[in-house]
Amino acid sequence: MNYLLVFIGGGLGSVLRFIIALLFGKTILTLPWATLSSNVISCLIFGTIIYVYKEKNLIPENYRHLVLIGICGGLSTFSTFSYETFELIKQGMTAWALINIAVNCVLCTTIFFVFAK
């Protein structure tokens, strides 16, 4: 059942991401606002769900699969990256958090330089 919830949520998140891109359309602005908006919205959803689940214990586990892995994953994997980095910092592993940020940014950007030339 969790696979189905992740599948449905991923589809919803991807469609939401597509709608956000359409709303911003092509702009002459340098900053990619649609991507930034998707990342911020995804992090807001992710953070809210984590808070409500941990603090209030109001959300069933299967809904976490639908929303966190599915919708947030389809909308932006940045929310997961941010949450995992936050957890490293919270656990006192700041150096590993910084390494995580650097490796993700440098490695992923380098892949585009190598393959997308």
C-alpha positions as YAML, in Angstrom:
chain: A
units: angstrom
residues:
- id: 1
  name: MET
  ca: [0.00, 0.00, 0.00]
- id: 2
  name: ASN
  ca: [2.86, 2.41, 0.78]
- id: 3
  name: TYR
  ca: [4.19, 2.02, -2.78]
- id: 4
  name: LEU
  ca: [0.83, 3.13, -4.15]
- id: 5
  name: LEU
  ca: [0.71, 6.14, -1.82]
- id: 6
  name: VAL
  ca: [4.24, 7.18, -2.82]
- id: 7
  name: PHE
  ca: [3.30, 6.72, -6.49]
- id: 8
  name: ILE
  ca: [0.15, 8.84, -6.19]
- id: 9
  name: GLY
  ca: [1.90, 11.50, -4.10]
- id: 10
  name: GLY
  ca: [4.82, 11.63, -6.54]
- id: 11
  name: GLY
  ca: [2.42, 12.24, -9.40]
- id: 12
  name: LEU
  ca: [0.65, 14.99, -7.49]
- id: 13
  name: GLY
  ca: [3.94, 16.63, -6.54]
- id: 14
  name: SER
  ca: [5.20, 16.50, -10.12]
- id: 15
  name: VAL
  ca: [2.01, 18.05, -11.46]
- id: 16
  name: LEU
  ca: [2.20, 20.75, -8.79]
- id: 17
  name: ARG
  ca: [5.81, 21.45, -9.83]
- id: 18
  name: PHE
  ca: [4.71, 21.71, -13.46]
- id: 19
  name: ILE
  ca: [1.90, 24.14, -12.55]
- id: 20
  name: ILE
  ca: [4.32, 26.31, -10.58]
- id: 21
  name: ALA
  ca: [6.65, 26.39, -13.60]
- id: 22
  name: LEU
  ca: [3.74, 27.43, -15.84]
- id: 23
  name: LEU
  ca: [2.69, 30.16, -13.43]
- id: 24
  name: PHE
  ca: [6.15, 31.72, -13.50]
- id: 25
  name: GLY
  ca: [6.63, 31.07, -17.22]
- id: 26
  name: LYS
  ca: [9.67, 32.44, -18.91]
- id: 27
  name: THR
  ca: [10.96, 35.51, -17.14]
- id: 28
  name: ILE
  ca: [13.92, 37.75, -17.72]
- id: 29
  name: LEU
  ca: [14.84, 37.42, -14.05]
- id: 30
  name: THR
  ca: [18.15, 35.74, -13.32]
- id: 31
  name: LEU
  ca: [16.98, 33.73, -10.33]
- id: 32
  name: PRO
  ca: [14.92, 30.65, -11.25]
- id: 33
  name: TRP
  ca: [11.84, 31.65, -9.25]
- id: 34
  name: ALA
  ca: [9.76, 28.57, -10.10]
- id: 35
  name: THR
  ca: [12.44, 26.25, -8.73]
- id: 36
  name: LEU
  ca: [12.93, 28.39, -5.64]
- id: 37
  name: SER
  ca: [9.17, 28.46, -5.06]
- id: 38
  name: SER
  ca: [8.90, 24.68, -5.47]
- id: 39
  name: ASN
  ca: [11.75, 24.14, -3.03]
- id: 40
  name: VAL
  ca: [10.30, 26.55, -0.44]
- id: 41
  name: ILE
  ca: [6.78, 25.13, -0.72]
- id: 42
  name: SER
  ca: [8.10, 21.59, -0.44]
- id: 43
  name: CYS
  ca: [10.17, 22.47, 2.64]
- id: 44
  name: LEU
  ca: [7.16, 24.20, 4.25]
- id: 45
  name: ILE
  ca: [5.01, 21.12, 3.67]
- id: 46
  name: PHE
  ca: [7.76, 18.76, 4.83]
- id: 47
  name: GLY
  ca: [8.56, 20.79, 7.96]
- id: 48
  name: THR
  ca: [4.91, 21.17, 8.89]
- id: 49
  name: ILE
  ca: [4.22, 17.45, 8.51]
- id: 50
  name: ILE
  ca: [7.30, 16.54, 10.56]
- id: 51
  name: TYR
  ca: [6.22, 18.97, 13.31]
- id: 52
  name: VAL
  ca: [2.63, 17.76, 13.38]
- id: 53
  name: TYR
  ca: [3.76, 14.13, 13.35]
- id: 54
  name: LYS
  ca: [6.48, 14.45, 16.00]
- id: 55
  name: GLU
  ca: [4.87, 17.00, 18.29]
- id: 56
  name: LYS
  ca: [1.20, 16.19, 17.93]
- id: 57
  name: ASN
  ca: [1.30, 12.62, 16.60]
- id: 58
  name: LEU
  ca: [-1.76, 13.40, 14.49]
- id: 59
  name: ILE
  ca: [-0.66, 12.01, 11.13]
- id: 60
  name: PRO
  ca: [-0.80, 8.29, 10.36]
- id: 61
  name: GLU
  ca: [2.40, 6.72, 8.98]
- id: 62
  name: ASN
  ca: [0.89, 5.98, 5.57]
- id: 63
  name: TYR
  ca: [0.03, 9.66, 5.05]
- id: 64
  name: ARG
  ca: [3.65, 10.51, 5.73]
- id: 65
  name: HIS
  ca: [4.54, 8.25, 2.80]
- id: 66
  name: LEU
  ca: [1.99, 10.02, 0.61]
- id: 67
  name: VAL
  ca: [3.03, 13.55, 1.54]
- id: 68
  name: LEU
  ca: [6.72, 13.43, 2.51]
- id: 69
  name: ILE
  ca: [8.08, 10.88, 0.06]
- id: 70
  name: GLY
  ca: [5.43, 11.25, -2.63]
- id: 71
  name: ILE
  ca: [4.26, 14.85, -2.91]
- id: 72
  name: CYS
  ca: [7.42, 16.49, -1.56]
- id: 73
  name: GLY
  ca: [9.60, 14.11, -3.58]
- id: 74
  name: GLY
  ca: [7.71, 14.90, -6.76]
- id: 75
  name: LEU
  ca: [7.68, 18.61, -6.02]
- id: 76
  name: SER
  ca: [11.31, 18.89, -4.93]
- id: 77
  name: THR
  ca: [13.93, 16.58, -3.48]
- id: 78
  name: PHE
  ca: [15.44, 19.70, -1.94]
- id: 79
  name: SER
  ca: [13.09, 19.31, 1.02]
- id: 80
  name: THR
  ca: [14.60, 15.92, 1.85]
- id: 81
  name: PHE
  ca: [18.13, 17.25, 1.34]
- id: 82
  name: SER
  ca: [17.37, 20.20, 3.63]
- id: 83
  name: TYR
  ca: [15.76, 18.03, 6.30]
- id: 84
  name: GLU
  ca: [18.64, 15.56, 6.33]
- id: 85
  name: THR
  ca: [21.13, 18.44, 6.58]
- id: 86
  name: PHE
  ca: [19.06, 19.96, 9.41]
- id: 87
  name: GLU
  ca: [19.08, 16.61, 11.25]
- id: 88
  name: LEU
  ca: [22.88, 16.41, 10.96]
- id: 89
  name: ILE
  ca: [23.21, 19.89, 12.47]
- id: 90
  name: LYS
  ca: [20.67, 19.07, 15.17]
- id: 91
  name: GLN
  ca: [22.69, 15.99, 16.12]
- id: 92
  name: GLY
  ca: [25.81, 18.13, 16.48]
- id: 93
  name: MET
  ca: [27.32, 16.88, 13.25]
- id: 94
  name: THR
  ca: [27.81, 20.31, 11.70]
- id: 95
  name: ALA
  ca: [30.94, 19.31, 9.78]
- id: 96
  name: TRP
  ca: [29.04, 16.45, 8.15]
- id: 97
  name: ALA
  ca: [26.17, 18.81, 7.33]
- id: 98
  name: LEU
  ca: [28.58, 21.18, 5.58]
- id: 99
  name: ILE
  ca: [30.19, 18.26, 3.76]
- id: 100
  name: ASN
  ca: [26.72, 17.10, 2.71]
- id: 101
  name: ILE
  ca: [25.92, 20.55, 1.30]
- id: 102
  name: ALA
  ca: [29.24, 20.88, -0.49]
- id: 103
  name: VAL
  ca: [29.27, 17.37, -1.95]
- id: 104
  name: ASN
  ca: [25.68, 17.60, -3.18]
- id: 105
  name: CYS
  ca: [26.14, 21.02, -4.78]
- id: 106
  name: VAL
  ca: [29.58, 20.43, -6.26]
- id: 107
  name: LEU
  ca: [28.98, 16.87, -7.45]
- id: 108
  name: CYS
  ca: [25.58, 17.51, -8.98]
- id: 109
  name: THR
  ca: [26.66, 20.73, -10.69]
- id: 110
  name: THR
  ca: [29.81, 19.01, -11.97]
- id: 111
  name: ILE
  ca: [27.68, 16.27, -13.53]
- id: 112
  name: PHE
  ca: [25.94, 18.92, -15.62]
- id: 113
  name: PHE
  ca: [29.27, 20.41, -16.70]
- id: 114
  name: VAL
  ca: [30.49, 16.97, -17.76]
- id: 115
  name: PHE
  ca: [27.36, 15.57, -19.39]
- id: 116
  name: ALA
  ca: [25.26, 18.55, -20.46]
- id: 117
  name: LYS
  ca: [28.09, 20.71, -21.80]
...
